[in-house]
Amino acid sequence: MTRQRMTIAEVAIRVRDLDVSRAFYERELGFTFHHAMQDLVFLEIGGLDTPLGEIGHPQLLALFNRDPDVETARSTFDHIAFEVPPEVYDAERARFAERDLILRERHWPDSLPWRGRSFFFHDPDGNVVEIITALTDDQQA
């Protein structure tokens, strides 16, 4: 079976000062503001030419305030997310589940303009990796 290529969906890093880091990434790298929530800022770093992008989730750099406690239900921190096409998500999920590597799963309907689902696992060095896909209209019903 030939696996389809994954694309970057999101890179999330902790920073000491959200305002300073946001200004740096906007000024020096040309990233544009996407949205913000308490203790985090999302900058657009790539286009909308993927299934997730088409429903409102462009490629993002997420900057998280380093200091507050992390509310695990809200998100994961210091992670990298890869997007897979909706038609291969179940096979990828099954492949990782078969190896008992999945840490947790999440559906993304909560107050966001886009819908998706994802699962998380550790790489060999303990970094959190997310596999995410867009939910199609028939999957949302």
Backbone as numpy.savetxt, mean C-alpha at the origin, in Angstrom:
# Nx Ny Nz CAx CAy CAz Cx Cy Cz
3.36 -22.21 -14.78 2.52 -21.03 -14.78 3.41 -19.79 -14.78
3.15 -18.88 -15.70 3.89 -17.64 -15.77 3.22 -16.62 -14.86
3.98 -16.06 -13.94 3.42 -15.06 -13.02 3.52 -13.68 -13.65
2.48 -12.89 -13.45 2.47 -11.53 -13.97 3.36 -10.65 -13.11
3.92 -9.65 -13.73 4.80 -8.72 -13.04 4.02 -7.87 -12.05
4.60 -7.67 -10.87 4.01 -6.80 -9.86 4.53 -5.39 -10.06
3.75 -4.42 -9.62 4.18 -3.04 -9.66 4.14 -2.46 -8.24
4.90 -1.41 -8.03 4.87 -0.74 -6.73 3.51 -0.11 -6.54
2.90 -0.34 -5.38 1.66 0.32 -5.04 1.93 1.41 -4.01
2.80 1.10 -3.04 3.03 2.05 -1.95 4.32 1.71 -1.23
5.03 2.74 -0.83 6.18 2.62 0.06 5.84 3.47 1.28
5.97 2.90 2.46 5.62 3.62 3.69 6.82 3.66 4.61
7.17 4.85 5.05 8.32 5.01 5.94 7.96 5.95 7.09
8.61 5.73 8.23 8.43 6.62 9.38 9.41 7.77 9.27
8.95 8.94 9.68 9.80 10.13 9.65 9.68 10.86 10.98
10.69 11.70 11.29 10.68 12.44 12.55 9.76 13.66 12.50
9.69 14.31 11.34 8.91 15.54 11.21 8.15 15.50 9.89
6.83 15.33 9.97 6.02 15.20 8.76 6.13 16.42 7.85
6.10 17.61 8.43 6.16 18.82 7.61 7.48 18.94 6.86
8.57 18.69 7.55 9.90 18.77 6.93 10.04 17.70 5.84
9.63 16.48 6.15 9.75 15.40 5.17 8.86 15.62 3.96
7.63 16.06 4.21 6.72 16.34 3.09 7.33 17.40 2.18
7.83 18.50 2.76 8.43 19.56 1.97 9.63 19.05 1.18
10.46 18.22 1.80 11.63 17.66 1.12 11.21 16.85 -0.10
10.30 15.90 0.07 9.90 15.02 -1.03 9.15 15.78 -2.13
8.41 16.81 -1.76 7.74 17.62 -2.78 8.76 18.48 -3.54
9.63 19.16 -2.80 10.59 20.09 -3.40 11.69 19.36 -4.16
12.31 18.38 -3.53 13.49 17.76 -4.12 13.18 16.66 -5.13
12.07 15.95 -4.95 11.75 14.84 -5.85 10.52 15.10 -6.71
9.81 16.19 -6.44 8.68 16.55 -7.27 7.41 15.74 -7.03
7.35 15.02 -5.90 6.14 14.27 -5.59 5.03 15.26 -5.23
3.78 14.87 -5.47 2.67 15.78 -5.20 1.81 15.25 -4.06
1.25 16.18 -3.31 0.40 15.84 -2.19 -0.83 15.09 -2.69
-1.17 13.99 -2.01 -2.38 13.22 -2.37 -3.44 13.40 -1.29
-3.11 13.04 -0.05 -4.02 13.28 1.07 -3.28 13.08 2.38
-3.91 13.52 3.47 -3.30 13.38 4.79 -4.36 12.94 5.77
-3.89 12.27 6.81 -4.72 11.88 7.94 -3.88 12.17 9.18
-4.41 11.93 10.34 -3.65 12.19 11.56 -2.34 11.41 11.54
-1.24 12.10 11.72 0.09 11.50 11.81 0.58 10.83 10.54
-0.02 11.10 9.38 0.50 10.56 8.14 0.14 11.42 6.95
1.02 11.38 5.94 0.85 12.13 4.71 1.13 11.19 3.55
0.30 11.27 2.52 0.49 10.46 1.32 0.87 11.37 0.16
1.96 11.02 -0.53 2.41 11.76 -1.70 2.32 10.85 -2.92
1.85 11.39 -4.01 1.74 10.61 -5.24 3.10 10.53 -5.90
3.56 9.29 -6.17 4.87 9.10 -6.78 4.77 8.42 -8.14
3.58 8.02 -8.53 3.40 7.34 -9.81 1.99 7.54 -10.32
1.77 7.04 -11.50 0.53 7.31 -12.21 -0.66 6.47 -11.83
-1.67 6.64 -12.63 -2.95 5.98 -12.42 -3.21 4.91 -13.48
-2.15 4.37 -14.08 -2.32 3.42 -15.18 -2.26 1.96 -14.73
-2.72 1.69 -13.50 -2.84 0.33 -13.00 -4.29 0.15 -12.54
-4.73 -1.07 -12.30 -6.10 -1.24 -11.80 -6.39 -0.45 -10.52
-5.45 -0.44 -9.56 -5.65 0.37 -8.35 -5.68 1.85 -8.70
-4.79 2.27 -9.57 -4.75 3.67 -9.98 -6.03 4.12 -10.64
-6.60 3.26 -11.45 -7.83 3.60 -12.15 -9.00 3.82 -11.20
-8.92 3.25 -9.98 -10.01 3.47 -9.02 -9.61 4.45 -7.92
-8.50 5.17 -8.12 -8.16 6.25 -7.21 -6.98 6.04 -6.28
-6.25 4.92 -6.40 -5.08 4.68 -5.55 -3.84 4.70 -6.43
-3.25 5.89 -6.64 -2.02 5.95 -7.43 -0.86 5.35 -6.64
0.29 5.26 -7.26 1.48 4.82 -6.53 1.82 5.91 -5.51
2.04 5.49 -4.25 2.17 6.45 -3.16 3.43 6.25 -2.33
3.91 7.36 -1.78 4.88 7.36 -0.70 4.12 7.81 0.52
4.07 6.96 1.54 3.37 7.29 2.78 4.40 7.65 3.84
4.25 8.83 4.41 5.15 9.30 5.47 4.38 9.26 6.78
4.89 8.49 7.75 4.22 8.31 9.03 5.04 8.95 10.13
4.37 9.61 11.05 5.03 10.19 12.20 5.68 9.07 13.01
6.95 9.18 13.28 7.71 8.14 13.97 7.30 7.95 15.43
6.82 8.99 16.10 6.64 8.96 17.54 5.40 8.25 18.09
4.20 8.49 17.57 3.02 7.89 18.23 3.00 6.37 18.13
2.30 5.77 19.06 2.08 4.33 18.98 1.33 4.02 17.70
1.62 2.88 17.13 0.99 2.48 15.88 -0.30 1.73 16.18
-1.38 2.19 15.61 -2.66 1.50 15.72 -2.72 0.48 14.59
-2.48 -0.79 14.91 -2.30 -1.79 13.87 -3.52 -1.97 12.98
-4.69 -1.69 13.47 -5.89 -1.82 12.63 -5.91 -0.75 11.55
-5.21 0.37 11.77 -5.24 1.47 10.81 -4.34 1.20 9.61
-3.16 0.68 9.84 -2.23 0.46 8.73 -1.02 -0.30 9.24
-0.09 -0.52 8.35 1.22 -1.04 8.74 2.23 0.06 8.44
3.35 0.02 9.11 4.36 1.05 8.93 5.64 0.41 8.44
6.48 1.26 7.84 7.76 0.78 7.31 7.54 -0.46 6.45
6.73 -0.34 5.44 6.45 -1.47 4.57 6.54 -1.03 3.11
6.53 -2.02 2.25 6.46 -1.77 0.82 5.29 -2.60 0.28
4.52 -2.01 -0.61 3.35 -2.71 -1.16 3.52 -2.89 -2.66
3.19 -4.09 -3.13 3.22 -4.39 -4.54 1.82 -4.69 -5.03
1.46 -4.12 -6.15 0.13 -4.36 -6.74 0.21 -5.53 -7.71
-0.81 -6.39 -7.63 -0.98 -7.46 -8.62 -2.34 -7.26 -9.27
-2.50 -7.72 -10.52 -3.79 -7.60 -11.17 -4.85 -8.42 -10.43
-6.11 -7.96 -10.44 -7.17 -8.67 -9.72 -7.29 -10.15 -10.10
-7.03 -10.47 -11.34 -7.21 -11.86 -11.79 -6.15 -12.82 -11.26
-5.05 -12.32 -10.70 -4.03 -13.23 -10.15 -3.94 -13.15 -8.62
-4.70 -12.25 -8.00 -4.60 -12.06 -6.55 -4.88 -13.36 -5.79
-5.95 -14.06 -6.11 -6.30 -15.28 -5.37 -5.20 -16.33 -5.46
-4.59 -16.46 -6.62 -3.50 -17.44 -6.78 -2.28 -17.03 -5.94
-1.96 -15.73 -5.93 -0.84 -15.26 -5.12 -1.13 -15.46 -3.64
-2.35 -15.14 -3.22 -2.74 -15.31 -1.82 -2.63 -16.78 -1.43
-3.11 -17.67 -2.28 -3.07 -19.11 -1.99 -1.61 -19.59 -1.89
-0.75 -19.06 -2.74 0.66 -19.45 -2.74 1.31 -19.09 -1.40
1.04 -17.90 -0.89 1.62 -17.47 0.39 0.95 -18.17 1.56
-0.35 -18.40 1.48 -1.08 -19.11 2.55 -0.59 -20.54 2.66
-0.31 -21.17 1.53 0.18 -22.55 1.53 1.49 -22.67 2.30
2.29 -21.63 2.28 3.57 -21.61 3.00 3.42 -21.05 4.42
2.18 -20.74 4.82 1.88 -20.19 6.15 2.65 -18.90 6.41
2.72 -18.03 5.39 3.47 -16.79 5.51 2.61 -15.56 5.77
1.31 -15.65 5.59 0.45 -14.48 5.70 0.29 -14.07 7.16
0.62 -12.82 7.46 0.49 -12.26 8.80 -0.93 -11.80 9.07
-1.49 -11.09 8.11 -2.86 -10.62 8.22 -3.36 -10.21 6.85
-4.68 -10.03 6.76 -5.30 -9.61 5.52 -6.17 -8.40 5.80
-6.44 -7.66 4.76 -7.26 -6.47 4.94 -8.06 -6.18 3.69
-9.30 -5.78 3.87 -10.11 -5.22 2.80 -10.09 -3.71 3.00
-10.07 -2.98 1.93 -9.94 -1.53 1.99 -11.23 -0.84 1.54
-12.34 -1.04 2.26 -13.54 -0.28 1.93 -13.74 0.93 2.83
-13.05 0.95 3.95 -13.28 1.95 4.99 -13.05 3.38 4.53
-14.05 4.12 4.32 -14.04 5.56 4.04 -13.02 6.01 2.99
-12.54 5.13 2.17 -11.62 5.50 1.11 -12.37 5.54 -0.22
-11.92 6.36 -1.16 -12.62 6.44 -2.43 -12.36 5.24 -3.34
-11.43 4.39 -2.98 -11.11 3.21 -3.78 -11.32 1.97 -2.93
-11.43 0.82 -3.58 -11.65 -0.45 -2.88 -10.56 -1.44 -3.30
-10.07 -2.18 -2.32 -9.04 -3.16 -2.61 -8.97 -4.19 -1.51
-8.09 -5.15 -1.69 -7.82 -6.14 -0.65 -6.34 -6.48 -0.71
-5.82 -6.89 0.43 -4.39 -7.15 0.49 -4.06 -8.15 1.58
-2.85 -8.69 1.49 -2.31 -9.51 2.56 -0.88 -9.08 2.81
-0.41 -9.36 4.03 0.90 -8.90 4.48 1.73 -10.10 4.93
3.04 -10.00 4.72 3.97 -11.04 5.16 5.33 -10.39 5.41
6.22 -11.13 6.06 7.59 -10.66 6.30 8.52 -11.19 5.23
9.48 -10.36 4.83 10.56 -10.86 3.99 11.59 -11.53 4.91
12.68 -12.09 4.37 13.65 -12.79 5.23 14.29 -11.92 6.30
14.29 -10.59 6.10 14.89 -9.69 7.08 13.87 -9.09 8.04
12.61 -9.54 7.95 11.59 -9.05 8.85 10.85 -7.82 8.37
11.15 -7.33 7.17 10.42 -6.19 6.62 9.02 -6.63 6.24
8.05 -5.74 6.43 6.67 -6.05 6.07 6.46 -5.76 4.59
5.91 -6.74 3.90 5.59 -6.63 2.48 4.09 -6.85 2.33
3.47 -6.02 1.50 2.04 -6.13 1.24 1.82 -6.45 -0.23
0.92 -7.36 -0.50 0.43 -7.62 -1.85 -0.99 -7.09 -1.88
-1.27 -6.18 -2.82 -2.57 -5.51 -2.87 -3.14 -5.56 -4.27
-4.46 -5.59 -4.36 -5.14 -5.55 -5.65 -6.39 -4.70 -5.55
-6.82 -4.21 -6.68 -8.08 -3.46 -6.76 -9.23 -4.45 -6.73
-10.32 -4.06 -6.08 -11.55 -4.86 -6.15 -12.32 -4.40 -7.37
-12.74 -5.35 -8.17 -13.55 -5.02 -9.33 -14.99 -4.78 -8.87
-15.81 -4.19 -9.73 -17.20 -3.88 -9.37 -17.96 -5.11 -8.90
-17.77 -6.26 -9.57 -18.51 -7.46 -9.17 -18.00 -8.03 -7.85
-16.77 -7.76 -7.46 -16.22 -8.23 -6.18 -16.73 -7.37 -5.01
-17.14 -6.14 -5.30 -17.58 -5.25 -4.24 -19.01 -5.50 -3.83
-19.75 -6.18 -4.66 -21.17 -6.42 -4.37 -21.35 -7.42 -3.26
